């Protein structure tokens, strides 16, 4: 049986799609090469010469000619980094490749690489760009979130030096500058979940708003007023830009400064408070209570925790003199082995 990498069937265009489907059923169609047009005919790549029986079936449907023709190849589609890097890295290193990474607009962000993989970081960065053709740059996080403004540090390992992009979350456009303000796309579902609970007419205080994803999700959905507070002036400037590039129903009031400085301004004004500062939120729970209206309101409390029940107990003890009801609590995302970012939603009367 003749075999050739250039074997093709030449068939009239009108019958081309029907023949292609039959070739697929016979395991004859070569999907690694492209189908091309030639006047009134199309040239369909095949993997091998058909058997007599197969050829009889094909010829009973359409007049075909078997030819040798070099056809352009499809770019191979990879499913993950392991497939892209198979053959480019030592086999034992493939098992160490990160299983997850962030795609923020046209920027790829790798959270961490093991010491064994660091010498290959540029190869891994280019592989990520090959896997996701829309990427213009790949960043490697080289220092964890730290400092007054909660900013990580990044190194460019592939593509252009670029930190600013437009990222879309559930239809919300977010201008992001990864050098100037913290943002994690891993909280997109959480932003949407909280926003879905807000009703028209509510007043919301977002105590640590960053570039404003919670506020934007809320204001796009309902006629609510959201005070979006952040200590980082660059983050607040990005909130203002993000308000301009989105069509919103509600009102967002950006406030720049330490959230404590707004204690009097927002006292007893909030139907709902968002506390997305998981490393320090427990220190601010009294301030959140100060914002809640006298007849009560909802607090979305975020924390890092190895034991969600233990964190709940600690939170309840801090609020022991208040009437409260735990509405919901769950793990949001894993941040390290056996440690999670969690959320506890509670209704409380201050």
C-alpha positions in Angstrom: 0.0 0.0 0.0 1.6 3.3 -1.1 2.3 5.8 1.6 3.5 9.4 1.2 3.4 12.5 3.3 2.2 14.3 0.1 -0.7 12.1 -0.8 -3.9 14.0 -1.6 -7.3 13.6 -3.2 -8.4 16.0 -5.9 -12.2 16.4 -6.0 -14.8 18.9 -7.4 -15.5 21.7 -4.9 -19.2 20.8 -4.8 -18.4 17.4 -3.4 -15.5 18.4 -1.3 -17.1 18.6 2.1 -18.9 15.3 1.7 -15.7 13.5 0.7 -13.8 15.2 3.6 -16.3 13.7 6.1 -16.0 10.2 4.6 -12.2 10.5 4.8 -12.5 11.3 8.5 -14.7 8.3 9.1 -12.1 6.1 7.3 -9.2 7.6 9.3 -7.8 8.8 6.0 -8.0 12.6 6.5 -4.7 14.3 7.3 -5.6 17.2 9.6 -2.0 18.3 10.0 -2.1 19.8 6.5 -4.3 22.4 5.0 -7.0 21.9 2.3 -6.4 24.2 -0.7 -8.5 25.3 -3.7 -7.4 24.9 -7.3 -9.8 26.3 -9.8 -13.0 24.2 -9.6 -11.3 21.6 -7.4 -10.1 21.3 -3.8 -7.1 19.3 -2.8 -7.7 17.2 0.4 -4.6 15.8 2.2 -4.8 12.1 3.1 -2.7 10.0 5.4 -2.2 6.9 3.1 -3.3 5.4 -0.1 -6.9 4.1 0.2 -7.6 0.4 0.1 -9.5 -0.9 -3.0 -12.6 -1.1 -0.9 -12.2 2.4 0.5 -11.5 3.8 -3.0 -14.7 2.1 -4.4 -16.8 3.8 -1.7 -15.2 7.2 -2.4 -15.6 6.9 -6.2 -19.2 5.9 -5.8 -19.8 9.3 -4.3 -17.6 11.5 -6.5 -15.0 11.5 -9.1 -11.6 11.8 -7.5 -8.0 11.7 -8.5 -5.2 10.6 -6.2 -2.2 12.9 -6.6 1.1 13.8 -4.9 1.1 17.5 -3.8 3.0 19.3 -1.0 0.5 21.2 1.1 1.1 23.7 3.8 1.0 22.4 7.4 -1.4 23.6 10.1 0.4 25.1 13.1 0.3 22.5 15.8 -2.2 23.2 18.5 -0.9 22.6 22.0 -3.0 21.9 25.0 -0.6 22.9 27.7 3.0 24.0 28.5 4.1 20.4 28.8 3.1 19.7 25.2 4.9 22.9 24.0 8.1 22.1 25.8 8.2 18.4 25.2 11.6 17.8 23.6 12.8 21.3 24.5 13.4 20.7 28.2 14.9 17.6 29.9 12.1 15.2 30.5 12.4 15.2 34.3 11.8 19.0 34.3 8.4 18.7 32.5 6.8 17.5 35.7 8.0 20.6 37.5 6.3 23.1 35.1 3.6 25.3 36.6 0.1 23.9 36.2 -1.4 27.4 36.5 -0.6 30.9 35.4 -2.5 34.1 34.9 -3.6 35.6 31.6 -4.3 39.3 32.1 -5.3 40.9 28.9 -2.3 40.4 26.6 0.1 39.7 29.5 1.0 36.3 30.8 2.0 36.1 34.5 3.8 33.1 36.0 3.6 33.1 39.7 6.6 30.9 40.5 9.3 28.7 39.0 11.3 26.1 40.9 15.0 26.6 41.2 15.5 23.8 38.6 13.4 25.7 36.1 14.9 29.2 36.5 17.7 28.6 34.0 15.0 27.9 31.4 12.7 30.8 32.3 13.1 32.5 28.8 12.3 29.2 27.0 9.2 28.8 29.3 8.1 32.4 28.7 8.3 31.9 24.9 6.5 28.6 25.2 3.6 30.4 27.0 3.4 32.9 24.2 3.3 30.1 21.7 0.5 28.5 23.6 -1.5 31.8 23.8 -0.9 33.6 20.6 -2.5 36.9 21.8 0.2 37.4 24.5 2.6 40.3 23.9 4.7 39.7 27.1 5.3 37.2 29.8 6.2 38.2 33.4 7.6 36.1 36.2 6.8 37.2 39.7 10.1 37.5 41.5 8.9 38.9 44.8 5.6 38.4 46.6 3.1 41.1 47.4 4.6 43.5 49.9 4.8 47.1 51.0 2.3 49.8 51.7 0.6 49.4 48.3 0.7 45.5 48.2 2.7 45.3 45.0 4.6 42.3 43.7 7.7 42.6 41.6 8.0 41.1 38.1 10.7 40.2 35.6 10.0 40.2 31.8 11.0 36.7 30.5 9.5 36.9 27.0 8.1 39.5 24.6 8.2 43.2 25.1 8.5 45.1 28.4 4.9 45.7 29.1 2.9 46.0 32.3 -0.3 47.8 31.2 -3.2 46.1 29.5 -7.0 46.0 29.3 -8.4 42.9 30.9 -12.1 41.8 30.6 -14.0 40.2 33.5 -17.6 39.2 32.9 -18.0 42.0 30.4 -16.2 44.5 32.7 -13.2 46.3 31.1 -10.3 46.8 33.6 -7.3 48.9 32.8 -4.5 47.2 34.7 -0.9 48.4 35.4 0.9 45.5 37.2 3.8 47.8 38.2 1.6 50.3 39.9 -1.4 48.6 41.4 -2.3 45.1 42.6 -4.7 43.0 40.6 -5.5 39.2 40.5 -7.8 37.7 37.8 -8.3 34.7 40.1 -10.9 36.7 42.0 -13.1 37.3 39.0 -15.8 34.8 40.1 -15.8 36.4 43.5 -16.2 39.9 42.2 -19.2 38.7 40.2 -20.6 36.7 43.1 -20.6 39.7 45.5 -22.0 42.0 42.9 -24.9 39.6 42.2 -26.1 40.1 45.8 -26.3 43.9 45.7 -29.7 45.5 45.2 -30.7 48.9 43.7 -30.4 51.7 46.2 -27.6 50.1 48.4 -24.6 52.0 49.6 -21.5 49.9 49.5 -18.1 50.7 51.1 -15.2 48.8 49.3 -12.5 49.3 51.9 -9.5 48.1 49.9 -10.7 48.6 46.3 -7.5 48.3 44.3 -8.3 49.2 40.7 -12.0 48.8 41.4 -13.2 45.4 40.2 -15.8 44.9 43.0 -17.1 48.5 42.5 -17.3 48.2 38.7 -19.1 44.9 38.8 -21.6 46.3 41.2 -22.2 49.6 39.5 -22.6 48.0 36.1 -25.4 45.7 37.4 -27.4 47.9 39.7 -28.2 51.5 40.8 -26.0 51.5 43.9 -23.5 53.9 45.3 -20.1 52.5 45.9 -17.3 54.2 47.9 -14.1 52.7 46.4 -11.2 53.4 48.8 -7.5 52.7 48.3 -4.4 54.1 49.9 -2.5 53.8 46.5 -3.0 56.9 44.4 -2.1 54.9 41.2 -4.9 52.4 42.0 -7.4 55.2 42.5 -6.4 56.8 39.2 -7.0 53.5 37.5 -10.4 53.3 39.1 -11.2 56.7 37.6 -10.0 55.5 34.2 -12.0 52.3 34.5 -15.2 54.2 35.3 -14.7 56.1 32.0 -14.3 53.0 29.8 -17.3 51.1 31.2 -21.0 51.8 31.0 -22.3 51.8 34.5 -25.8 52.2 36.1 -24.7 53.1 39.6 -22.3 55.6 41.0 -18.7 55.0 42.1 -17.0 57.5 44.3 -13.2 56.9 44.4 -11.4 57.9 47.6 -7.7 58.0 48.0 -6.1 57.5 51.5 -5.9 55.3 54.5 -9.4 53.8 55.0 -9.3 54.9 58.7 -9.3 58.5 57.6 -12.8 58.1 56.2 -14.2 56.8 59.5 -16.3 60.0 60.2 -17.3 60.6 56.5 -18.8 57.2 56.1 -20.0 56.4 59.6 -23.3 54.4 59.5 -23.8 54.9 55.8 -23.2 51.4 54.4 -25.6 48.6 53.6 -22.7 46.5 52.7 -18.9 46.5 53.3 -16.3 44.6 51.3 -13.0 43.8 53.2 -10.7 42.3 50.6 -7.4 42.7 52.5 -7.0 39.0 53.5 -3.7 39.4 55.4 -5.0 42.2 57.6 -8.8 42.4 57.5 -9.2 41.2 61.1 -7.4 44.4 62.2 -10.1 46.5 60.5 -13.3 44.8 61.6 -14.2 47.5 64.1 -13.9 50.1 61.3 -16.2 48.0 59.0 -18.7 48.0 61.9 -18.5 51.7 62.1 -19.5 52.0 58.4 -22.5 49.7 58.7 -25.9 51.3 59.1 -27.6 51.2 62.5 -30.2 48.7 61.4 -27.5 46.3 60.2 -25.7 45.3 57.0 -23.6 42.7 55.3 -19.8 42.4 55.6 -17.8 40.4 53.1 -14.8 39.4 55.1 -11.7 37.9 53.4 -8.8 36.2 55.2 -5.9 33.8 54.6 -6.6 30.7 56.6 -5.5 27.1 57.1 -8.7 26.3 59.0 -11.8 28.1 58.0 -13.7 27.1 61.2 -11.0 28.5 63.3 -11.0 31.8 61.4 -14.8 31.9 61.8 -14.5 31.4 65.6 -11.9 34.1 65.8 -14.1 36.5 63.8 -17.2 35.8 65.9 -15.2 36.4 69.1 -14.2 39.8 67.8 -17.9 40.6 67.2 -19.2 38.9 70.4 -21.2 42.0 71.6 -23.0 42.3 68.3 -26.0 40.5 66.8 -24.8 38.6 63.7 -25.7 35.8 61.3 -23.2 33.9 59.2 -24.7 33.9 55.7 -22.0 32.0 53.9 -18.4 31.0 54.1 -16.1 29.3 51.6 -12.7 28.9 50.2 -12.0 31.3 47.4 -8.5 30.1 46.1 -5.5 28.3 47.3 -2.6 30.6 48.1 0.0 28.0 49.3 0.0 24.4 50.3 -2.8 23.9 52.9 -3.6 27.6 53.0 -6.5 29.3 51.4 -8.0 32.8 50.8 -11.4 32.4 52.3 -14.5 34.6 52.5 -17.1 34.8 55.3 -20.3 36.7 54.5 -22.1 37.9 57.6 -25.1 40.1 58.5 -24.3 42.2 61.5 -26.0 44.9 63.6 -23.3 47.2 64.9 
